[in-house]
Amino acid sequence: MTKAELLDRVAKSKNLPPDLTKKAVSLIVDCVFDEITKALKKDGKFAYPHFGTFEKKRRAGRRGLNPQTGKVIKIPARNTVVFRPTASLKAAVRRR
């Protein structure tokens, strides 16, 4: 699903007021993702019940190979984000 498809589905949701514009829906969805990003930066974790948990994780530095030259290179340590779905989300996907 693309962002445009998500916005269309949210805008057509029967749980929202029918006069809500796509632009308003877009601003709301963007705001939600901005707040998730801020929570990950500040707290290192964002959990949403019955969906899952996003968590900031530190990946250690390691050695790797340049695929073009075959030379050994140093890959620096960095932060990344991992997602752990809840059992209910896993079950919903399996039932599909």
C-alpha positions in Angstrom: 0.0 0.0 0.0 1.2 3.5 -0.9 0.7 6.7 1.1 -1.9 7.8 -1.4 -3.8 4.6 -1.0 -3.6 4.8 2.8 -4.9 8.4 2.7 -7.8 7.3 0.4 -8.8 4.5 2.8 -8.6 6.7 5.9 -10.6 9.5 4.2 -13.3 7.0 3.2 -13.5 5.4 6.7 -16.9 5.4 8.2 -15.4 6.2 11.6 -14.5 9.7 10.5 -16.7 12.7 9.8 -17.7 12.7 6.1 -16.7 16.3 5.6 -13.1 15.7 6.4 -11.0 16.6 3.4 -8.1 14.5 2.0 -5.8 17.4 2.8 -6.8 17.3 6.5 -6.4 13.5 6.5 -2.9 13.9 5.0 -2.0 16.4 7.7 -3.2 14.1 10.5 -1.4 11.1 9.1 1.8 13.1 8.7 1.5 14.4 12.2 1.1 10.8 13.6 4.3 9.7 11.9 6.1 12.8 13.0 5.1 12.0 16.6 6.2 8.4 16.3 9.6 9.6 15.0 9.9 12.1 17.9 9.1 9.3 20.4 11.8 7.1 18.9 14.4 9.8 19.0 13.5 10.8 22.6 12.5 7.6 24.3 13.8 5.0 21.9 10.5 3.2 21.8 6.9 3.6 20.6 4.2 1.0 21.4 0.7 0.9 20.0 -1.7 -1.6 21.6 -2.8 -4.5 19.5 -0.4 -3.5 16.7 3.2 -3.6 17.9 6.3 -1.8 19.1 8.8 0.2 17.2 12.2 0.3 19.0 15.5 2.1 18.4 18.3 -0.4 18.3 22.1 0.1 18.2 23.9 -2.1 15.6 27.5 -2.8 16.3 30.2 -1.9 13.9 31.6 -4.7 11.8 33.8 -5.7 8.9 32.4 -6.1 5.5 33.5 -6.6 1.9 33.3 -4.2 -0.9 31.5 -6.3 -3.6 33.2 -4.5 -6.5 36.8 -4.7 -5.2 36.7 -7.5 -2.7 38.5 -5.2 -0.2 37.7 -5.4 3.5 35.9 -2.3 4.8 34.8 -1.1 8.2 31.1 -0.7 8.6 30.5 1.8 11.4 28.1 1.3 14.3 24.7 2.9 13.8 21.1 3.2 15.1 18.3 1.5 13.3 14.6 0.8 14.0 13.1 -2.6 14.7 9.4 -3.5 14.8 7.9 -6.2 16.9 4.3 -7.1 16.1 1.8 -8.1 18.8 0.4 -11.6 18.8 -3.0 -10.3 17.7 -1.5 -8.6 14.6 0.4 -11.8 13.7 -2.8 -13.8 14.1 -4.7 -11.4 11.9 -2.2 -11.6 9.1 -2.1 -15.4 9.3 -5.9 -15.6 9.0 -5.8 -13.9 5.7 
